[in-house]
Amino acid sequence: VQLVESGGGLVQPGGSLRLSCAASGFIFSSYYMNWYRQAPGKEREWVARVSSFGGNTWYADSVKGRFTISRDNGRNTVHLQMNSLKPDDTAVYYCNVHGRAYWGQGTQVTVSS
Protein backbone atom coordinates (compact mmCIF):
# COMPACT_ATOMS: atom_id res chain seq x y z
CA VAL A 1 0.00 0.00 0.00
CA GLN A 2 1.25 3.44 -0.92
CA LEU A 3 -0.30 6.82 -0.17
CA VAL A 4 1.38 9.95 -1.52
CA GLU A 5 0.09 13.34 -0.43
CA SER A 6 0.77 16.56 -2.31
CA GLY A 7 -0.48 20.11 -2.63
CA GLY A 8 0.63 21.62 0.65
CA GLY A 9 2.40 24.93 1.00
CA LEU A 10 2.42 28.37 2.54
CA VAL A 11 -0.79 30.38 2.25
CA GLN A 12 -2.10 33.56 3.82
CA PRO A 13 -5.08 33.50 6.19
CA GLY A 14 -8.28 33.38 4.18
CA GLY A 15 -6.59 31.61 1.31
CA SER A 16 -7.20 28.21 -0.24
CA LEU A 17 -5.27 25.03 -0.97
CA ARG A 18 -6.21 21.73 -2.58
CA LEU A 19 -4.50 18.64 -1.25
CA SER A 20 -4.32 15.38 -3.17
CA CYS A 21 -3.51 11.83 -2.15
CA ALA A 22 -2.55 9.25 -4.76
CA ALA A 23 -3.25 5.71 -3.60
CA SER A 24 -1.97 2.38 -4.88
CA GLY A 25 -1.57 -1.22 -3.78
CA PHE A 26 -5.16 -1.89 -2.74
CA ILE A 27 -8.67 -1.79 -4.15
CA PHE A 28 -9.20 1.92 -3.65
CA SER A 29 -12.93 1.94 -4.37
CA SER A 30 -13.55 -0.60 -1.59
CA TYR A 31 -12.49 1.71 1.21
CA TYR A 32 -13.59 4.85 2.91
CA MET A 33 -10.75 7.38 3.03
CA ASN A 34 -9.78 9.91 5.68
CA TRP A 35 -7.72 13.05 6.00
CA TYR A 36 -5.98 13.68 9.31
CA ARG A 37 -3.67 16.45 10.43
CA GLN A 38 -1.03 16.93 13.09
CA ALA A 39 0.08 20.31 14.34
CA PRO A 40 3.41 20.79 16.15
CA GLY A 41 3.17 19.53 19.72
CA LYS A 42 -0.33 18.17 19.24
CA GLU A 43 -1.85 14.77 18.62
CA ARG A 44 -2.95 13.74 15.18
CA GLU A 45 -6.59 14.67 14.65
CA TRP A 46 -9.19 13.46 12.19
CA VAL A 47 -10.32 16.07 9.65
CA ALA A 48 -12.64 14.48 7.09
CA ARG A 49 -13.90 11.19 5.67
CA VAL A 50 -15.43 10.15 2.37
CA SER A 51 -17.38 6.98 1.64
CA SER A 52 -16.29 4.41 -0.95
CA PHE A 53 -18.03 6.04 -3.90
CA GLY A 54 -18.02 9.58 -2.59
CA GLY A 55 -21.70 9.81 -1.80
CA ASN A 56 -21.24 10.54 1.87
CA THR A 57 -18.81 12.83 3.65
CA TRP A 58 -18.14 13.72 7.26
CA TYR A 59 -16.13 16.56 8.79
CA ALA A 60 -14.63 17.64 12.07
CA ASP A 61 -16.49 20.61 13.52
CA SER A 62 -13.34 22.71 13.22
CA VAL A 63 -13.36 22.49 9.40
CA LYS A 64 -17.04 22.05 8.59
CA GLY A 65 -18.17 24.55 5.96
CA ARG A 66 -14.59 25.38 4.93
CA PHE A 67 -13.12 22.06 3.77
CA THR A 68 -14.47 19.63 1.18
CA ILE A 69 -13.30 16.05 0.75
CA SER A 70 -13.79 14.26 -2.55
CA ARG A 71 -12.45 11.26 -4.43
CA ASP A 72 -11.85 10.05 -7.96
CA ASN A 73 -12.01 6.26 -8.03
CA GLY A 74 -10.93 6.21 -11.66
CA ARG A 75 -7.63 7.80 -10.69
CA ASN A 76 -7.32 6.34 -7.17
CA THR A 77 -7.06 9.78 -5.64
CA VAL A 78 -8.68 11.60 -2.75
CA HIS A 79 -8.68 15.37 -2.43
CA LEU A 80 -9.16 17.94 0.30
CA GLN A 81 -10.23 21.39 -0.84
CA MET A 82 -9.44 23.84 1.95
CA ASN A 83 -10.94 27.32 1.87
CA SER A 84 -10.96 30.22 4.32
CA LEU A 85 -7.78 28.88 5.87
CA LYS A 86 -6.82 29.96 9.37
CA PRO A 87 -3.48 29.89 11.21
CA ASP A 88 -4.93 27.08 13.36
CA ASP A 89 -5.09 24.93 10.21
CA THR A 90 -1.29 24.84 10.11
CA ALA A 91 -0.27 21.18 10.31
CA VAL A 92 1.06 18.22 8.40
CA TYR A 93 -1.89 16.66 6.56
CA TYR A 94 -2.10 12.91 6.01
CA CYS A 95 -4.45 10.70 4.08
CA ASN A 96 -5.46 7.37 5.54
CA VAL A 97 -7.33 4.24 4.56
CA HIS A 98 -10.25 4.08 6.97
CA GLY A 99 -9.83 1.29 9.49
CA ARG A 100 -6.29 0.53 8.39
CA ALA A 101 -2.92 1.71 9.68
CA TYR A 102 -1.88 2.90 6.23
CA TRP A 103 -0.48 6.43 6.14
CA GLY A 104 1.31 8.61 3.66
CA GLN A 105 4.32 10.79 4.42
CA GLY A 106 2.15 13.85 4.81
CA THR A 107 2.16 17.29 3.24
CA GLN A 108 2.88 20.48 5.19
CA VAL A 109 0.27 23.24 5.24
CA THR A 110 1.31 26.55 6.77
CA VAL A 111 -1.18 29.38 7.13
CA SER A 112 0.59 32.61 7.95
CA SER A 113 0.79 36.22 6.90
C-alpha positions in Angstrom: 0.0 0.0 0.0 1.3 3.4 -0.9 -0.3 6.8 -0.2 1.4 10.0 -1.5 0.1 13.3 -0.4 0.8 16.6 -2.3 -0.5 20.1 -2.6 0.6 21.6 0.7 2.4 24.9 1.0 2.4 28.4 2.5 -0.8 30.4 2.2 -2.1 33.6 3.8 -5.1 33.5 6.2 -8.3 33.4 4.2 -6.6 31.6 1.3 -7.2 28.2 -0.2 -5.3 25.0 -1.0 -6.2 21.7 -2.6 -4.5 18.6 -1.2 -4.3 15.4 -3.2 -3.5 11.8 -2.2 -2.6 9.3 -4.8 -3.3 5.7 -3.6 -2.0 2.4 -4.9 -1.6 -1.2 -3.8 -5.2 -1.9 -2.7 -8.7 -1.8 -4.1 -9.2 1.9 -3.6 -12.9 1.9 -4.4 -13.6 -0.6 -1.6 -12.5 1.7 1.2 -13.6 4.8 2.9 -10.8 7.4 3.0 -9.8 9.9 5.7 -7.7 13.0 6.0 -6.0 13.7 9.3 -3.7 16.5 10.4 -1.0 16.9 13.1 0.1 20.3 14.3 3.4 20.8 16.2 3.2 19.5 19.7 -0.3 18.2 19.2 -1.8 14.8 18.6 -2.9 13.7 15.2 -6.6 14.7 14.7 -9.2 13.5 12.2 -10.3 16.1 9.7 -12.6 14.5 7.1 -13.9 11.2 5.7 -15.4 10.2 2.4 -17.4 7.0 1.6 -16.3 4.4 -1.0 -18.0 6.0 -3.9 -18.0 9.6 -2.6 -21.7 9.8 -1.8 -21.2 10.5 1.9 -18.8 12.8 3.6 -18.1 13.7 7.3 -16.1 16.6 8.8 -14.6 17.6 12.1 -16.5 20.6 13.5 -13.3 22.7 13.2 -13.4 22.5 9.4 -17.0 22.1 8.6 -18.2 24.6 6.0 -14.6 25.4 4.9 -13.1 22.1 3.8 -14.5 19.6 1.2 -13.3 16.0 0.8 -13.8 14.3 -2.6 -12.4 11.3 -4.4 -11.8 10.0 -8.0 -12.0 6.3 -8.0 -10.9 6.2 -11.7 -7.6 7.8 -10.7 -7.3 6.3 -7.2 -7.1 9.8 -5.6 -8.7 11.6 -2.8 -8.7 15.4 -2.4 -9.2 17.9 0.3 -10.2 21.4 -0.8 -9.4 23.8 1.9 -10.9 27.3 1.9 -11.0 30.2 4.3 -7.8 28.9 5.9 -6.8 30.0 9.4 -3.5 29.9 11.2 -4.9 27.1 13.4 -5.1 24.9 10.2 -1.3 24.8 10.1 -0.3 21.2 10.3 1.1 18.2 8.4 -1.9 16.7 6.6 -2.1 12.9 6.0 -4.5 10.7 4.1 -5.5 7.4 5.5 -7.3 4.2 4.6 -10.2 4.1 7.0 -9.8 1.3 9.5 -6.3 0.5 8.4 -2.9 1.7 9.7 -1.9 2.9 6.2 -0.5 6.4 6.1 1.3 8.6 3.7 4.3 10.8 4.4 2.1 13.9 4.8 2.2 17.3 3.2 2.9 20.5 5.2 0.3 23.2 5.2 1.3 26.6 6.8 -1.2 29.4 7.1 0.6 32.6 8.0 0.8 36.2 6.9 
